[in-house]
Amino acid sequence: MMMAVLAGCSANHQTMTTEDMLQGGFWQRNVVYWFSLVLDKFATLFNGEYGLAILLLTIVVRTLILPLTLKQYRSSKAMQAIQPEIEKIRKKHKDNPQLVQQETMKLFQQNGVNPMAGCLPMIVQMPVFIALYNSISTNSAIYGHKFLGLQLGLNVKDQGMWIAYLLPVIAAITTFTQTKMMQAQQKTAMPGMQVMLLIFPVMIFVMALQFPVALPLYWIYSNVYTIVQNYFLYVRPSKRKESVPAK
């Protein structure tokens, strides 16, 4: 869930051609330029349809970072497996937080669990997603293009079409769905998870109203990819376990 990080990028962006990005700063010249160039190349495969180019680029990027996602998944499973032991330690030494921390770290070492393993893949992904965000929001060719009757460079409120409001709604629904899927796999309730379940979809909806429609379009593509990915990582294996009769 790093849409909030993407939203932190300034909305006061300046559009330019892909070649003009070579005259920009280090980040724009060496990172954003290449993402924007790939978008241009993908668009030529679809007769100039940038809406489909964004879809293809989203699939490519999310697939390339799939190994990191799988690493995060394995770390999450390992943490869940030792969660009962962690709870025992907390109850046994509830009056000694320092001892709880020491015993918990010892438990991590004994089971080969790295508590930071679940965070590191997310941190590595951040530059990738921010670069993709920048390439979509800066490329002037995208801003002047229409997809599904909507001008990708205008926000929802400036489209003059009621159907444009479906994008923020779909973006919010898919955000809620993927967060709910993740929450359903937690054996123990995580503090603040219910709040996140409500806040993130609302945040995405509000942002989708403000930003050019190319961005909520990307969010929808990314959310759908994540939903499918989570189905095969979490939901389907759970169903298989439930279908196995108890001995």
Secondary structure, DSSP 8 states (H G I E B T S, - for coil): --HHHHHTS-S----B-TGGGGGS-HHIIIIIHHHHHHHHHHHHHTTT-HHHHHHHHHHHHHHHTHHHHHHHHHHHHHHHHTHHHHHHHHHHTTT-HHHHHHHHHHHHHHTT--TTTTTHHHHHHHHHHHHHHHHHHHBHHHHT-EETTEETTSBGGGS--GGGGHHHHHHHHHHHHHHHHHHHT-SS--TTHHHHHHHHHHHHHHHHHHSBTHHHHHHHHHHHHHHHHHIIIIIHHHHHHHHS---
